[in-house]
């Protein structure tokens, strides 16, 4: 059995997404849905199998489990999506909710033999299917579905999905993986981990994404809360648009050098979440002038009395987040206002 959809699609007005309810068999779940878990490279994050002994035994006996949620990203909205499209493109899907259940199905299947295994594969599995218009909104829904579950933190969810969904090899912003930097570092390439950090900061709308004073588990919880409250669906710009704009500006070597600083990049991503409509009007020449002015202003802060990295990140966000207003203010006024942030 392929995936079958029930009735007409519904509209998710928060995501601007299309939603279906459907069903398939355990056979398709094992052969086509379970590999999607591995596609996200999070197999190692599945709960210890002993935690799911009870569920595996219940599955073999014949229990019914809640639906698995599958998602697709189709940017631009030009593609007609129907039952045929979903079945043809199932390998491009993501498991938003139900990783542990799919794992339990796969393991239970492996423990059966003969007719019991054949009957198991024919059983029905219910599905929720979401087609989202962008990666940002898909991640927002993933966080709202999974926040509070263990062991995968919201930060890790974003990290893993970013590795899968960003085509880093073809990204216009030149980048290197952490492993590649260790083997043969290129000082002209941004670190991919900084891109992911910038994305987390963009989604959460805050530069405070790795505060060492806060317990990591609590920090993850705070990030998730910020993402959920950030109303990402009302934004006019996607993170990929901001990355592409930064890449275009980085033709200027001085601008590229500035963005290679993790703190500058993260702070700028947060500013863009709030003010990209103004920022994107800057050309390479005017952006360099704005950056130079910021650096001159930043020299006024006593580095012995501040945490330079955190302060830089936050002030970049504040400065570019209100760029037009600061352009019309004197340097002394900007210094005074930023010192109060």
C-alpha positions in Angstrom: 0.0 0.0 0.0 1.2 3.5 -0.8 0.3 6.5 1.4 -3.5 7.2 1.1 -4.9 10.6 1.9 -8.3 11.2 3.4 -10.6 13.9 2.0 -9.6 17.4 1.2 -6.5 19.1 2.6 -6.7 21.6 5.5 -5.0 24.9 5.8 -2.5 25.6 8.6 -2.9 29.4 8.9 0.0 29.8 11.3 2.5 28.2 8.9 0.8 29.0 5.7 1.0 25.2 5.1 -1.2 22.5 3.7 -2.2 19.6 6.0 -3.6 16.1 5.3 -4.6 13.1 7.3 -3.8 9.7 5.8 -2.7 6.2 6.3 -0.3 3.6 5.1 1.0 0.2 6.2 3.7 -0.8 8.6 5.5 -2.2 5.5 5.9 1.2 4.0 6.7 2.7 7.4 9.6 0.2 7.7 10.9 0.5 4.1 10.3 4.2 3.4 9.6 6.2 6.5 12.1 4.7 8.9 15.0 5.6 6.5 13.9 9.2 6.8 15.0 9.1 10.4 18.5 8.1 9.2 18.3 10.8 6.6 18.2 13.4 9.4 21.3 11.8 10.9 19.6 11.5 14.3 19.5 7.7 14.6 22.1 8.0 17.3 19.7 10.2 19.3 17.0 7.5 19.6 16.1 6.6 23.1 17.8 3.6 24.7 15.9 0.6 23.2 15.1 -0.6 26.8 12.9 2.4 27.2 10.6 1.1 24.5 10.5 -2.6 25.4 6.9 -2.2 26.5 5.8 -0.4 23.3 7.6 -3.0 21.1 5.8 -5.8 22.9 2.5 -4.0 22.6 3.0 -3.4 18.9 3.6 -7.1 18.4 0.4 -7.8 20.2 -1.6 -5.4 18.1 -1.7 -1.9 19.8 -2.7 1.2 17.9 -0.2 4.1 18.1 -0.8 7.8 17.4 -0.1 9.1 13.9 3.4 9.8 12.6 3.8 13.4 11.3 5.7 13.7 8.0 6.6 17.1 6.5 7.8 18.4 3.1 9.2 21.8 2.2 8.1 23.2 -1.1 9.3 26.8 -1.5 7.4 29.2 -3.8 4.1 27.2 -3.7 4.1 26.5 -7.4 4.0 22.8 -7.1 0.6 21.0 -7.0 0.7 18.6 -4.1 -1.6 15.6 -4.0 -1.4 11.9 -3.1 0.7 11.0 -6.1 3.2 13.8 -5.4 3.6 12.6 -1.8 4.2 9.0 -2.8 6.7 9.9 -5.5 8.6 12.2 -3.3 8.5 10.4 0.1 12.3 10.2 0.2 12.3 14.1 0.4 10.2 14.1 3.6 11.1 14.7 7.2 9.8 13.0 10.3 8.5 15.9 12.5 6.9 13.7 15.2 7.1 9.9 15.7 10.8 9.0 15.5 10.6 6.8 18.6 7.5 5.1 17.3 9.0 4.4 13.9 12.0 2.9 15.7 9.8 0.7 17.8 7.9 -0.5 14.7 11.2 -1.3 13.0 12.6 -3.2 16.0 9.4 -5.1 16.7 9.3 -6.2 13.1 12.9 -7.5 13.4 11.8 -9.6 16.4 9.0 -11.4 14.6 9.1 -14.4 12.3 7.0 -16.1 9.7 3.3 -15.4 9.4 3.5 -13.0 12.4 5.9 -10.8 10.5 3.7 -10.9 7.4 0.7 -9.9 9.3 2.6 -7.1 11.1 3.7 -5.6 7.9 0.1 -5.4 6.6 -1.1 -3.4 9.6 -2.3 0.2 9.3 -0.4 3.2 10.4 -2.1 6.6 10.5 -0.3 9.7 9.3 -0.4 13.5 9.5 1.3 15.2 6.5 2.3 18.8 6.4 3.6 20.7 3.3 5.3 23.8 4.5 6.3 26.8 2.3 9.7 27.3 3.9 12.4 25.7 6.1 11.9 28.4 8.8 8.3 27.5 9.3 9.0 23.7 9.2 11.5 24.1 12.0 9.0 26.3 14.0 6.5 23.4 13.8 9.1 20.8 14.7 10.0 22.8 17.9 6.4 23.2 18.9 5.7 19.5 18.4 8.8 18.2 20.2 9.7 20.8 22.8 10.1 19.1 26.2 10.8 15.7 24.9 14.2 14.0 25.5 16.9 13.5 24.5 16.9 15.8 21.5 17.0 19.4 22.4 15.5 22.2 20.2 19.0 23.4 19.5 20.0 19.9 18.2 16.9 19.6 16.1 17.8 22.9 14.3 21.4 21.8 14.0 20.5 18.5 12.4 17.9 19.8 10.1 20.1 22.7 9.1 22.8 20.2 8.0 20.2 18.4 6.0 18.3 21.3 4.5 21.0 23.8 3.8 22.8 22.9 0.7 26.1 24.0 2.1 28.1 22.8 -0.9 26.2 25.1 -3.2 25.5 27.9 -0.7 26.5 31.2 -2.2 28.0 32.2 1.2 31.4 30.4 1.1 31.7 28.1 4.0 33.7 25.2 5.5 32.7 22.4 7.9 34.4 22.2 11.2 36.2 19.0 10.1 37.4 20.7 6.9 38.7 23.7 8.9 40.7 21.4 11.1 42.3 19.7 8.2 42.8 22.7 5.9 41.5 25.9 7.3 40.5 28.7 4.8 40.4 32.1 6.5 38.1 33.4 3.8 35.3 30.9 4.5 32.7 31.2 7.2 32.4 28.2 9.6 29.2 26.2 9.0 28.6 26.0 12.7 28.4 29.8 12.7 25.7 29.7 10.0 23.7 27.3 12.2 24.2 29.5 15.3 23.1 32.5 13.2 20.0 30.6 12.2 19.2 29.7 15.8 19.6 33.3 16.8 17.5 34.4 13.9 14.6 32.0 14.8 14.8 32.8 18.5 15.2 36.5 17.8 18.0 36.8 20.4 21.8 36.9 20.5 21.7 35.0 23.9 21.9 31.5 22.5 24.9 30.1 24.3 25.0 31.8 27.7 27.5 29.8 29.8 26.0 31.1 33.0 22.8 29.2 32.3 22.5 25.4 32.6 22.5 24.0 29.1 19.2 22.2 29.6 17.5 25.4 30.7 19.2 27.3 27.9 17.6 24.9 25.4 14.3 25.4 27.0 14.6 29.2 26.9 15.6 29.1 23.2 12.5 26.9 22.4 10.3 29.3 24.2 11.7 32.2 22.3 11.2 30.4 18.9 7.6 29.5 19.8 6.8 33.1 20.8 8.7 34.7 17.9 5.8 34.5 15.4 8.0 33.4 12.6 5.0 32.9 10.3 4.5 36.7 10.1 8.0 37.4 8.9 8.5 38.8 5.4 11.9 37.3 4.8 13.4 33.8 5.1 16.9 33.1 6.5 18.1 31.9 3.2 17.4 35.3 1.7 19.5 36.9 4.3 22.4 34.4 3.7 22.2 35.1 0.0 22.4 38.9 0.6 25.3 38.5 3.0 27.1 36.4 0.4 26.6 39.1 -2.3 28.1 41.8 0.1 31.1 39.5 0.9 32.5 40.2 -2.6 34.1 43.1 -0.7 37.0 41.5 1.2 36.7 43.9 4.1 33.0 43.1 4.5 33.7 39.4 4.2 36.4 39.7 6.9 33.8 41.4 9.2 31.2 38.6 8.7 33.8 35.9 9.4 33.6 37.0 13.0 31.0 34.7 14.6 29.8 37.4 16.9 29.3 39.9 14.1 27.5 37.2 12.0 25.1 36.2 14.8 24.3 39.7 15.9 23.6 40.7 12.2 21.3 37.7 11.8 19.2 38.8 14.8 19.1 42.4 13.4 18.0 41.1 10.0 15.1 39.2 11.6 13.7 42.6 12.7 15.0 45.0 10.2 16.0 43.3 6.9 13.6 45.5 4.9 15.9 48.4 5.6 19.2 46.6 5.8 18.9 45.0 2.3 18.8 48.5 0.7 22.5 49.0 1.6 24.9 48.3 -1.3 28.5 47.1 -0.7 29.9 50.6 -0.5 27.4 52.0 2.0 27.4 48.8 4.1 31.2 49.0 4.4 30.7 52.6 5.6 28.1 51.5 8.1 30.3 48.7 9.4 33.3 51.1 9.7 31.3 53.5 11.7 30.1 50.7 14.0 33.7 49.6 14.6 34.7 53.2 15.4 31.8 53.5 17.9 32.7 50.1 19.5 36.1 51.4 20.3 34.5 53.7 22.9 33.6 50.8 25.2 36.1 49.7 27.8 37.1 46.2 26.9 38.4 45.6 30.5 34.8 46.0 31.9 32.8 44.1 29.4 32.6 40.6 28.0 33.7 41.7 24.5 32.2 38.8 22.5 28.8 38.9 24.1 28.7 42.7 24.0 29.8 42.9 20.4 27.1 40.4 19.4 24.4 42.3 21.2 25.5 45.8 20.0 25.7 44.6 16.4 22.1 43.4 16.8 21.0 46.7 18.3 22.9 48.9 15.8 21.8 47.2 12.6 18.3 46.6 14.1 17.7 50.3 14.1 20.1 51.3 11.4 18.2 54.2 9.8 17.7 55.9 13.2 21.3 55.5 14.1 22.4 56.9 10.8 20.7 60.1 11.6 22.3 60.3 15.1 25.7 61.6 16.1 28.4 59.2 17.2 28.2 60.4 20.8 24.4 59.8 20.8 24.9 56.3 19.4 27.5 55.5 22.0 25.3 56.7 24.8 22.3 54.7 23.6 24.2 51.5 23.0 25.8 51.8 26.4 22.4 51.5 27.9 21.5 48.3 26.1 
